Amino acid sequence: MAKVEQARQILDDFGLPAEQRNEIAGYTLLVLTGAKKRSQWKNATKRSLRIHDILTAISEDYGKQYAENTRETIRRRVLHQFEQAGIVKKNPDAPDLPTNSPRTHYALTDAALNVVRAYGTRTYKKRLQRFRKTHGMLLEIYLRTRERHTIPVQLPSGKRFRVSPGQHNLLQRAIINDFAPRSRLELRSFTSATWRRRTCTWLLNGCKPSGFPSQSTARLQISSSTPRKGIFSTSLRP
């Protein structure tokens, strides 16, 4: 059986749906383990790779060419589901990376690597069963780890939520915690990412959007077109 077919069989054994055990998913698993055409699974390693690195390794190690625009397919249709299944972990070397960081990388989890290394041996089924029994618990651990690196935000109303790491969200928290109290800016709703982006643009451009009234007290309402509808209301006083 070809190496990529073995990789696809492992993904099938992990219980992934058909779309996540196709050819490109098989090659993705192979390069994340560092497996070569003639290497043995017991020698699999854990490599932290960006999606660009994954495509390069597939080309260099297996002679399979995928276009650069395949990156989004790998991210959304392969790695996202690998992460949900507890097979890979996102940004294990730098868990506080922003969501859209070009340094975003993926690596096998220790539990998945333990199974992969046993493929073709008598202990494979036992390790696989243990993984499938416990990987849900492991996934919760990974999510809690990632949760620790998100940014906590509390609105003046007392409502609390968390946002992904990154400079923009740090700025947004600073607007709520530092700027709003000093300028008496009332934030009645701040749940949509669209509102937050508009708010930052407005505040950074001098706190006076185009057409904003010149009276000492004004009110601005921005309706969101996103599914999470609501109103962002402000009240400015000198």
N, C-alpha and C positions, 0 to 999 in steps of 0.2 A: 504494500500500500504506500502511495506517495506520501511524503512528509505532510503536505498541506491537507491531505485527506485524513491523516491521523489527527491533525490539529482540529479539523472539523468534527471528528468523532469525539474528541475530548469536550468540545463545546456542546455537542449533543448530550453527552453524559452529564455535563453541568446543568442540563435542563433548559438551555437557551432556545428560543423559538427559531424557526427556519431562517428568518432574515438575519439573525445574528450568528448563524453558523454556515454562511455562504463562503465563497472562495476568498473574498477580501477579508472577511472576519478570521478565516483560518490563517491567512498570511500575517494578519495583525498579531494573533496569538504567537505565531512562530517567532517573529522578530522581537516581541516583548520578552521571550524566554531566551533569546540568543541562539536558538536552535538552527543548525545548518542542515543541509541535505543529508549528510551522512553521520551527523552527531546523534548521540543517544539522549533520550529524554531524561535520564537520570542526571545528566550534566547540565540541565536547564538552569539558567541564572535569572536574576531579576534586574531588568534594565529600565531606567527612567528615560523615556523618549517623548519628544514632541511629535505631533502628527507629521510634520515635514520629515523628521528623522525616520519615522516608521515607513513612509513612502520610499525614502532613499535606501533603507535597509532591505525592503522587499525587492527593489530593483537590483541592488548589488549582490544580495545573497541568493536570490531565486530567479533573477532575470525577468521578473514580471514588472511591466511598466504600467503605472497608473498616472493619469494626468494630475496636475497640481489641484485642479478644481475638485478632485476626489476627496480632498481633505475634509470638506464639510460632511460628505457622506460617512466617512470614517468616524468623525466626531459624533454625529447625530444618530447614526444607524448601527454603530458598532461599539465604540468606547462608552457611550452613555449607558447602554444596556449592560456592558461588561461591569461598569461601576455599580449599577443597581444590583447586579447579581453577586457582588462581592468578589469578583474576579480581578478587577484592577482598582487601583486607588488613584485619584486625581491629585496632582501636585504633592506627592509624599515628601519631596525634598524641600518644599516651600509652601506650606498649606495656606499662608496668608496672601498668596498672589491674587491680584484682581481677576475678575471673571474673564476679561478680554485680554489678559496678558499674553504677549508673544512667547513667553517662557513656559506657558502651560504644558505640563507633561503628564505622562501616565506610566504606571508600573504595576506589575502583578502584586497581589497581596500575598503575604506569607502563606496563608491557608491554601490559596489556589496553586501556588508554586509547589507546595507539598504534595498536592494531588498530581500535578503535571509530571513531577519527577518519578512518580510511581507507575506511569502509563506503561502497560505491557508487562507488569510484574504481578505477582500474587497478591500484593498488598494494595493494588490499585482500587479495587472495588470497596475495600474497607475504608480507605482514605476518602474515596468519593462519597460514600454513605455518610461519613462523619462530616464532610464539608456540607453536603446537602441538608443535613440535619441542623447544623449550627450556623450556616452562613447568614441566615437572617439576623441572628444575634450579633454576628461580626459586623454586618452592615450597620446596625444601630450604633455600634462602637465607632465606626468610621464617621457616621453622621454627627455623633456627639463631638468627635474630634474637630470636624469641620465647623461645627456650631461655635466652638470656643474661639475661632478666628473670625467670626462675623462681627459686625459693628452694632452694639446695642444703641437704640435711639428711644428716647422718651419724649412724647409730645407734652405741651403745657397742660393738655387735658388729663394727663396721667397715663394715656395709652402707651404701651410699650411694644416694640417690634425690633427685628434685627434685619440688617441689610448686608449684602456681600462685601468683602473687603475691597478697598480701592480708594484712591485719592478723592474721587468725586463724592463718594459716600461719606468720607471723612469731612469734606467740606460741607455737605448737607447737614451732618450732625452738628458741626460748628455753628452753622446758621441758626439752627434750632436752639442750641444750648447757650450760645454767646451773643449772637447778633440780635435775635428776636427779643430777649429780655431788655436789652439796652435801648432798642428803638420802639419798644412796645408793639412789636409785630405779633398779632394774634394768628396762630396757626390752628385752624379748626379741623382741617383734614389734610393729611399728608401721606397718603398711602399709595398713590400712583407714581410710578417712575416718571411718567410724562410730566406730571405736575412738578415733581422735584427738579427735573431738568429745566422747566420753564422758570421755576422759582430762582434757581441758581443764576440763570441768564439775567433775569430781572434784577436781582440783588447786585450782581457783579457789574451791571451796567448803570449803577448809580441809584438803584431803588426807585426808578421812575420809568415804567414802561411807556412805549409810544402811546400818546393820547391820554396819558394819566392826568386827571384834573389837578389844578394847581391849588385847590383849597387845602387848608391845614389838615382837614380830616377827609379821607377818601376811602372808598371801598372798591375792591377789585374782585371779580368772580371769574374763574376760569373753569369751564366745564370740560371734563375729560371725555374723549371719544373711545377710550379703552373699555373693556368689559367691567373693570372695577370703577364704576361711575361715582361721581361725587362732586363736591364743590370745594375749591381752595379759596378761602376768604381771608382777607387781610384788613387791618385797620392801622393806618399810620398817623401818628400825632407828632408834632414838632417837640 
